[in-house]
Amino acid sequence: MATSSPIEWTEATWNPVTGCDKVSPGCAHCYAERMAKRLQAMGQRR
């Protein structure tokens, strides 16, 4: 999580595509996990 942000309406940001933990049943259909797999297949490190 970034502790500072240039976005004027927030103090911190978090990108679920770069890492998260499965914490609820809703995580079974996580879009971020699918996106991370797609980006990895395209050769993106993160």
VEXDREN-2710 file (C-alpha; in Angstrom, 1 decimal):
% VEXDREN-2710
k/r/px/py/pz
1/MET/0.0/0.0/0.0
2/ALA/1.3/3.4/-0.9
3/THR/1.4/5.8/2.1
4/SER/1.1/8.9/0.0
5/SER/-0.8/9.7/-3.2
6/PRO/-1.0/12.5/-5.7
7/ILE/-4.8/11.9/-5.8
8/GLU/-6.3/14.9/-3.9
9/TRP/-9.2/13.0/-2.3
10/THR/-7.1/10.2/-0.7
11/GLU/-4.1/9.8/1.6
12/ALA/-3.2/6.3/0.6
13/THR/-3.8/3.8/-2.2
14/TRP/-3.7/0.1/-2.7
15/ASN/-3.5/-1.9/-5.9
16/PRO/-5.1/-5.4/-5.5
17/VAL/-3.5/-6.6/-8.7
18/THR/0.0/-6.5/-7.2
19/GLY/-0.9/-8.5/-4.1
20/CYS/-3.6/-9.3/-1.6
21/ASP/-4.9/-12.1/0.7
22/LYS/-8.0/-14.1/0.2
23/VAL/-10.1/-13.1/3.2
24/SER/-13.7/-13.8/2.4
25/PRO/-15.9/-16.1/0.2
26/GLY/-16.2/-13.2/-2.3
27/CYS/-12.6/-13.8/-3.1
28/ALA/-13.6/-16.9/-5.0
29/HIS/-14.4/-14.7/-8.0
30/CYS/-11.6/-12.1/-7.7
31/TYR/-11.0/-10.0/-10.7
32/ALA/-7.6/-8.9/-9.5
33/GLU/-6.3/-12.5/-9.4
34/ARG/-7.5/-13.0/-13.0
35/MET/-5.9/-9.7/-14.1
36/ALA/-2.6/-10.6/-12.4
37/LYS/-2.5/-14.0/-14.2
38/ARG/-3.2/-12.2/-17.5
39/LEU/-0.5/-9.6/-16.9
40/GLN/2.0/-12.3/-15.9
41/ALA/1.2/-14.2/-19.2
42/MET/1.9/-11.0/-21.1
43/GLY/5.4/-10.8/-19.5
44/GLN/4.6/-8.1/-16.9
45/ARG/6.5/-8.7/-13.7
46/ARG/3.9/-7.1/-11.4
END
